[in-house]
């Protein structure tokens, strides 16, 4: 039968003796705090106190913590407190589950300039480390590609076909819709802005050259970075959390060959195809807006477009696509492999994958634009 915790006060040769009885368990959590207060209040005027535990019937972690907290509070007020009559198991419980005061850390206030410089330095170091890690990872993939070329039977065609469907066919609706809207918006703004100078027909040149060279491949790569890059990081990161990648290594299988290479090859094939469809969608958006806003019939639009663009205009966007795809795939794979065993780590690496991929896609687009301008292409 359970008995509520109790405290009896006696004055003996050892000073104030506080005899504890009953069950000091979490089942009496409603009365533990009130009973524990009786241990400290009557002892305020005493020089020493003894906590007699011989009459305690039951004790658990909650009771041990409350009793030991009372002993610490008595010691803080200058009263020497000790235990007596505790069973061996209770003495061990008081020792292991005893009260430990929480000392908040002292806040450190660094000067603003020092903290700013420290944050900048840490960011630069992290960026350099990520770049070196990405280059090293890409080197491993290149070496693996040569090994697979020498042994084509090791290519995982089924996995590659599956991921090609997921990255290309399933992405077509959103890619074409986004680029259709972008082409329509660029053309609409071109008609209204150029119309101030009587040059609204040149909006066709604007959407043709800008869309085929820059916007279509850039918007497609950004969408793929957000849709496919995050999926790759989440898939590989989840495998890393569940130790499936370690299991592959135990089975003498290379995770790069089994997991990374099929996804990377599928992505390199998918992005140029999606870029081609994005070109068509962007031009279709420009055609419809030109027809509605400027009264330019499709035949005239196509004729002006034919005179505004050349083969290299269309080729520039397609040339960029495989490089952007490889960059997105490598970043997504690196971030996925870096995931550790927590959901927080997975979320952080997925976010980092998308942000880094979009950043690198824009940087690569700028580098390609500078290169093609330098070679007059």
Backbone torsions as a table, in degrees:
resi	resn	phi	psi	omega
1	UNK	NA	134.3	-178.0
2	UNK	-79.3	141.2	179.8
3	UNK	-124.0	132.8	-178.4
4	UNK	-63.7	148.3	179.1
5	UNK	-64.2	146.0	-178.7
6	UNK	-144.2	160.7	178.6
7	UNK	-134.1	129.3	176.7
8	UNK	-117.0	133.5	-176.6
9	UNK	-103.2	129.9	176.4
10	UNK	-138.6	151.7	176.1
11	UNK	-111.2	118.2	-179.0
12	UNK	-128.2	-166.1	-179.2
13	UNK	-67.9	-24.2	179.3
14	UNK	-87.8	5.6	-175.9
15	UNK	102.4	-148.3	-179.7
16	UNK	-77.1	124.3	179.7
17	UNK	-109.5	121.3	178.5
18	UNK	-107.9	108.5	-176.8
19	UNK	-94.3	121.6	-179.8
20	UNK	-96.9	138.1	179.1
21	UNK	-139.6	170.4	177.8
22	UNK	84.1	-160.3	-178.1
23	UNK	-103.6	114.7	175.8
24	UNK	-98.6	77.2	-176.4
25	UNK	-130.6	169.6	-178.6
26	UNK	-68.6	-16.7	177.1
27	UNK	-62.9	-24.9	178.3
28	UNK	-108.7	38.2	-176.6
29	UNK	-61.2	-28.5	-179.1
30	UNK	-67.1	-28.3	-177.1
31	UNK	-108.4	-5.8	-178.3
32	UNK	-62.2	-44.9	-177.6
33	UNK	-65.1	-44.3	-179.4
34	UNK	-65.0	-40.0	179.0
35	UNK	-69.1	-37.6	179.0
36	UNK	-64.9	-29.6	177.8
37	UNK	-64.9	-26.5	177.8
38	UNK	-70.2	-16.8	178.4
39	UNK	-75.8	-29.3	-174.4
40	UNK	-100.9	-35.2	-174.7
41	UNK	-65.0	-47.9	-177.8
42	UNK	-71.0	-13.9	-174.7
43	UNK	-93.6	7.8	-175.8
44	UNK	-63.4	-33.8	-175.8
45	UNK	-92.5	-3.4	-176.8
46	UNK	-90.5	156.0	177.9
47	UNK	-90.6	-27.5	179.8
48	UNK	-145.2	153.6	-179.3
49	UNK	-142.1	144.2	177.9
50	UNK	-119.5	127.5	176.7
51	UNK	-96.5	105.0	-177.4
52	UNK	-89.7	116.6	-176.9
53	UNK	-105.5	12.3	-175.4
54	UNK	-66.6	-25.4	-177.3
55	UNK	-95.9	4.3	179.6
56	UNK	-74.4	124.8	-179.4
57	UNK	-81.6	-45.6	-178.2
58	UNK	-142.4	149.7	179.1
59	UNK	-148.9	137.3	174.0
60	UNK	-125.2	-169.3	-175.4
61	UNK	-61.9	-40.4	-179.5
62	UNK	-63.4	-45.0	179.5
63	UNK	-65.8	-41.2	178.5
64	UNK	-61.9	-40.3	-179.0
65	UNK	-65.3	-42.2	-178.9
66	UNK	-67.6	-42.5	-179.8
67	UNK	-64.5	-44.9	-178.1
68	UNK	-69.2	-30.4	175.3
69	UNK	-63.9	-39.4	177.1
70	UNK	-62.8	-40.5	177.6
71	UNK	-61.7	-42.3	179.6
72	UNK	-65.7	-40.3	179.2
73	UNK	-64.8	-38.6	176.4
74	UNK	-64.4	-40.5	179.2
75	UNK	-65.5	-34.1	179.7
76	UNK	-68.1	-26.3	178.4
77	UNK	-90.3	6.3	177.3
78	UNK	90.9	10.9	-179.3
79	UNK	-99.9	125.2	178.8
80	UNK	-75.7	116.9	-177.6
81	UNK	-120.6	140.2	-180.0
82	UNK	-144.9	164.1	179.4
83	UNK	-97.8	155.1	176.6
84	UNK	-150.9	141.0	173.9
85	UNK	73.7	18.2	-179.7
86	UNK	-80.9	139.0	174.5
87	UNK	-64.2	156.3	-179.2
88	UNK	-56.0	-41.6	-178.9
89	UNK	-68.6	-32.7	177.7
90	UNK	-72.2	-38.7	177.3
91	UNK	-62.0	-40.3	177.5
92	UNK	-66.6	-38.5	179.1
93	UNK	-66.1	-40.8	177.8
94	UNK	-64.5	-34.1	-179.8
95	UNK	-72.3	-44.7	-173.9
96	UNK	-82.4	-35.6	-176.4
97	UNK	-108.4	21.6	-177.6
98	UNK	-69.7	169.9	-177.1
99	UNK	-76.1	133.0	175.4
100	UNK	-126.9	116.4	-178.7
101	UNK	-64.8	141.6	179.6
102	UNK	-90.9	119.2	179.4
103	UNK	-103.5	112.2	-179.3
104	UNK	-65.7	140.3	179.2
105	UNK	-67.2	147.8	178.6
106	UNK	-72.5	129.3	-179.9
107	UNK	-66.6	137.8	177.7
108	UNK	-104.1	123.6	-179.4
109	UNK	-110.9	100.0	176.1
110	UNK	-81.7	150.1	174.6
111	UNK	-58.5	146.0	-176.5
112	UNK	-57.6	-44.0	-178.9
113	UNK	-64.4	-42.3	-179.7
114	UNK	-65.2	-44.5	-180.0
115	UNK	-65.1	-36.8	178.6
116	UNK	-65.5	-46.4	178.6
117	UNK	-64.3	-36.7	177.9
118	UNK	-64.2	-43.2	179.1
119	UNK	-64.8	-39.8	179.0
120	UNK	-65.3	-44.3	179.3
121	UNK	-62.6	-41.2	178.7
122	UNK	-64.8	-38.7	178.5
123	UNK	-65.4	-41.9	178.6
124	UNK	-63.9	-43.9	179.2
125	UNK	-62.6	-43.3	179.8
126	UNK	-63.7	-40.8	178.6
127	UNK	-64.3	-41.7	177.9
128	UNK	-65.0	-40.1	178.8
129	UNK	-65.2	-42.5	178.9
130	UNK	-63.3	-39.2	179.0
131	UNK	-64.2	-45.6	179.1
132	UNK	-63.5	-40.5	179.4
133	UNK	-65.2	-40.8	179.2
134	UNK	-65.8	-41.1	178.7
135	UNK	-65.1	-42.1	177.9
136	UNK	-62.6	-43.2	179.4
137	UNK	-64.5	-40.6	178.3
138	UNK	-64.3	-37.9	176.8
139	UNK	-61.5	-40.5	176.8
140	UNK	-63.0	-38.6	179.1
141	UNK	-67.5	-38.2	177.9
142	UNK	-63.6	-45.7	177.9
143	UNK	-61.3	-39.8	178.3
144	UNK	-65.6	-36.5	178.7
145	UNK	-61.3	-43.5	178.4
146	UNK	-64.0	-38.7	178.4
147	UNK	-64.9	-38.7	179.7
148	UNK	-71.7	-32.5	177.0
149	UNK	-65.1	-32.6	178.0
150	UNK	-76.8	-18.5	-179.8
151	UNK	-136.9	78.0	-174.6
152	UNK	-60.8	-21.0	-179.5
153	UNK	-66.7	-15.2	-179.2
154	UNK	-87.0	-7.2	175.9
155	UNK	-65.4	135.8	-179.4
156	UNK	-95.6	84.4	-173.0
157	UNK	-67.7	-37.0	-179.1
158	UNK	-63.8	-47.6	178.2
159	UNK	-62.8	-40.9	-179.5
160	UNK	-63.9	-41.9	179.2
161	UNK	-65.5	-40.8	178.6
162	UNK	-61.3	-48.1	-179.1
163	UNK	-69.2	-31.3	176.4
164	UNK	-63.6	-38.9	176.5
165	UNK	-65.5	-43.8	-178.0
166	UNK	-66.4	-37.1	-174.7
167	UNK	-86.0	-26.2	-175.9
168	UNK	-107.4	-64.7	-174.3
169	UNK	-61.4	-43.7	-178.3
170	UNK	-72.5	-15.8	-179.0
171	UNK	-94.0	-9.0	-173.7
172	UNK	-59.2	-48.2	-176.3
173	UNK	-58.0	-49.5	-176.1
174	UNK	-70.2	-35.7	179.8
175	UNK	-65.9	-45.8	-178.6
176	UNK	-68.4	-37.1	179.1
177	UNK	-65.1	-46.7	-179.4
178	UNK	-61.2	-46.1	-177.5
179	UNK	-71.8	-31.5	173.8
180	UNK	-60.5	-45.5	179.6
181	UNK	-66.6	-40.1	179.0
182	UNK	-63.3	-45.1	178.0
183	UNK	-61.2	-39.7	179.0
184	UNK	-66.4	-41.7	-178.9
185	UNK	-67.4	-44.7	179.7
186	UNK	-61.3	-43.2	180.0
187	UNK	-66.2	-42.7	179.9
188	UNK	-62.1	-45.2	178.0
189	UNK	-66.4	-37.8	178.0
190	UNK	-63.0	-41.3	179.8
191	UNK	-62.8	-44.9	-176.7
192	UNK	-73.2	-41.0	-178.2
193	UNK	-73.9	-43.9	178.9
194	UNK	-72.6	-22.3	178.1
195	UNK	-63.7	-22.6	177.3
196	UNK	-65.5	-22.4	179.6
197	UNK	-109.2	11.1	-178.8
198	UNK	69.9	25.7	-176.2
199	UNK	-123.1	31.9	-178.4
200	UNK	-60.7	-30.8	176.9
201	UNK	-60.5	-21.4	-179.2
202	UNK	-74.8	-2.5	172.2
203	UNK	-62.4	-26.6	175.3
204	UNK	-64.4	-43.9	176.7
205	UNK	-61.2	-39.1	-178.1
206	UNK	-63.1	-51.8	-177.5
207	UNK	-70.6	-30.3	179.7
208	UNK	-69.4	-53.5	-176.7
209	UNK	-72.3	-50.6	-177.5
210	UNK	-65.6	-40.0	-178.6
211	UNK	-67.5	-46.9	-176.5
212	UNK	-72.3	-37.5	-176.4
213	UNK	-81.6	-37.3	-169.6
214	UNK	-124.0	-59.5	-165.6
215	UNK	-66.5	-43.1	-175.7
216	UNK	-61.9	-51.5	-177.9
217	UNK	-69.2	-34.5	-178.7
218	UNK	-69.2	-47.4	179.4
219	UNK	-64.9	-38.2	179.0
220	UNK	-65.5	-44.4	-179.9
221	UNK	-64.2	-39.2	179.3
222	UNK	-65.8	-42.3	177.9
223	UNK	-64.8	-40.2	178.9
224	UNK	-67.4	-37.0	177.1
225	UNK	-61.4	-40.2	179.7
226	UNK	-76.7	-36.8	-176.4
227	UNK	-87.2	-53.5	-173.4
228	UNK	-88.2	-41.5	179.7
229	UNK	-59.7	-43.2	178.4
230	UNK	-65.7	-36.2	179.1
231	UNK	-65.8	-41.6	178.9
232	UNK	-62.3	-46.0	179.3
233	UNK	-62.0	-43.0	-179.4
234	UNK	-65.8	-40.9	-178.8
235	UNK	-65.0	-50.6	-177.9
236	UNK	-68.9	-37.4	177.7
237	UNK	-63.0	-39.9	177.6
238	UNK	-65.1	-38.9	176.6
239	UNK	-64.0	-38.4	178.2
240	UNK	-65.9	-39.7	179.2
241	UNK	-64.0	-38.2	-178.9
242	UNK	-89.3	9.4	176.5
243	UNK	62.4	24.5	177.5
244	UNK	-71.5	-31.9	178.3
245	UNK	-67.5	-40.4	175.3
246	UNK	-63.3	-35.6	178.2
247	UNK	-65.0	-37.1	176.8
248	UNK	-62.9	-42.3	179.1
249	UNK	-64.4	-37.6	178.3
250	UNK	-62.8	-34.7	178.9
251	UNK	-83.8	12.1	177.8
252	UNK	65.2	32.0	175.9
253	UNK	-109.8	138.3	-179.8
254	UNK	-83.9	118.5	179.4
255	UNK	-59.3	-31.5	178.3
256	UNK	-64.7	-40.6	-179.3
257	UNK	-73.1	-38.2	-174.9
258	UNK	-82.3	-40.9	-171.2
259	UNK	-105.6	-45.6	-169.5
260	UNK	-82.8	-50.2	-172.4
261	UNK	-59.7	-46.2	177.6
262	UNK	-59.2	-39.3	179.2
263	UNK	-68.5	-40.9	-178.1
264	UNK	-66.9	-46.0	179.2
265	UNK	-62.7	-43.1	178.5
266	UNK	-61.3	-38.7	179.9
267	UNK	-69.2	-39.3	179.1
268	UNK	-65.5	-33.7	177.5
269	UNK	-77.2	-38.4	-172.6
270	UNK	-70.9	-40.4	-172.3
271	UNK	-64.7	-43.0	175.4
272	UNK	-61.8	-37.9	177.9
273	UNK	-63.8	-44.4	178.3
274	UNK	-65.6	-34.3	177.5
275	UNK	-64.5	-41.0	177.0
276	UNK	-60.6	-45.8	177.8
277	UNK	-65.7	-34.5	177.4
278	UNK	-65.8	-37.7	175.7
279	UNK	-58.5	-46.8	-179.5
280	UNK	-63.5	-42.7	-179.2
281	UNK	-65.6	-38.8	-179.2
282	UNK	-67.7	-41.8	177.3
283	UNK	-67.0	-35.9	177.4
284	UNK	-64.0	-41.0	176.3
285	UNK	-63.0	-40.8	177.0
286	UNK	-65.3	-38.0	-180.0
287	UNK	-64.1	-46.5	-177.6
288	UNK	-65.3	-42.9	-180.0
289	UNK	-66.6	-38.9	177.6
290	UNK	-63.2	-37.6	179.1
291	UNK	-68.1	-42.0	-176.3
292	UNK	-77.7	-41.1	-173.3
293	UNK	-93.0	-35.2	-175.9
294	UNK	-110.8	-1.5	-179.5
295	UNK	67.1	23.7	-178.7
296	UNK	-89.1	112.4	-177.5
297	UNK	-69.8	157.4	-175.7
298	UNK	-55.5	-35.0	-178.7
299	UNK	-63.7	-42.5	179.5
300	UNK	-68.6	-40.0	178.6
301	UNK	-59.8	-47.1	-178.4
302	UNK	-65.6	-37.2	179.0
303	UNK	-65.0	-44.9	178.5
304	UNK	-66.2	-38.0	178.8
305	UNK	-64.2	-39.8	179.8
306	UNK	-63.3	-35.5	179.7
307	UNK	-79.9	-18.8	-175.5
308	UNK	-89.4	-30.1	-174.6
309	UNK	-116.3	161.2	176.9
310	UNK	-129.2	179.8	-178.7
311	UNK	-62.0	-39.1	-178.6
312	UNK	-67.5	-25.8	176.5
313	UNK	-62.0	-42.3	178.0
314	UNK	-73.0	-35.7	-175.5
315	UNK	-71.1	-30.1	-176.8
316	UNK	-58.8	-44.9	-179.4
317	UNK	-65.3	-40.0	180.0
318	UNK	-69.3	-32.5	179.4
319	UNK	-65.2	-36.8	-178.7
320	UNK	-69.9	-32.1	-168.2
321	UNK	-57.8	-49.1	-178.7
322	UNK	-62.4	-36.0	179.5
323	UNK	-66.9	-41.6	177.2
324	UNK	-65.4	-38.5	179.0
325	UNK	-63.3	-43.7	178.8
326	UNK	-62.9	-39.9	178.7
327	UNK	-63.3	-45.9	179.0
328	UNK	-61.5	-43.8	-178.7
329	UNK	-64.5	-42.3	-179.3
330	UNK	-66.0	-45.4	-179.9
331	UNK	-62.4	-44.8	-179.6
332	UNK	-62.4	-40.6	-179.4
333	UNK	-68.6	-42.4	179.6
334	UNK	-61.4	-46.0	-179.7
335	UNK	-65.9	-35.6	177.5
336	UNK	-65.8	-40.6	179.0
337	UNK	-69.2	-22.6	-178.9
338	UNK	-85.2	-3.2	-179.7
339	UNK	-67.9	135.7	176.1
340	UNK	-105.8	-177.3	-168.7
341	UNK	-78.1	56.4	175.3
342	UNK	-154.3	151.8	177.5
343	UNK	-65.6	-32.8	177.9
344	UNK	-62.5	-43.5	177.8
345	UNK	-62.6	-40.1	178.8
346	UNK	-62.2	-46.2	179.6
347	UNK	-62.9	-41.8	179.8
348	UNK	-64.0	-41.4	-177.9
349	UNK	-73.4	-33.9	174.8
350	UNK	-64.6	-43.9	177.2
351	UNK	-62.0	-45.5	179.1
352	UNK	-62.1	-37.5	179.3
353	UNK	-61.2	-47.2	-178.4
354	UNK	-66.1	-45.9	-177.7
355	UNK	-63.5	-47.2	-179.2
356	UNK	-65.8	-38.5	-179.7
357	UNK	-64.7	-46.0	179.6
358	UNK	-63.7	-41.9	178.8
359	UNK	-61.1	-46.9	-178.3
360	UNK	-68.7	-32.8	176.7
361	UNK	-62.8	-44.3	179.9
362	UNK	-67.6	-40.6	177.2
363	UNK	-61.9	-44.9	179.4
364	UNK	-63.6	-38.5	178.0
365	UNK	-62.5	-40.7	176.7
366	UNK	-65.0	-40.7	178.5
367	UNK	-64.9	-42.1	177.1
368	UNK	-64.2	-39.8	178.5
369	UNK	-61.7	-42.7	177.3
370	UNK	-64.2	-40.6	-178.8
371	UNK	-66.0	-48.2	-178.6
372	UNK	-66.9	-31.1	175.1
373	UNK	-68.7	-36.9	-179.6
374	UNK	-67.8	-35.8	-179.5
375	UNK	-92.9	4.1	177.3
376	UNK	57.4	48.7	-178.6
377	UNK	-112.7	NA	NA
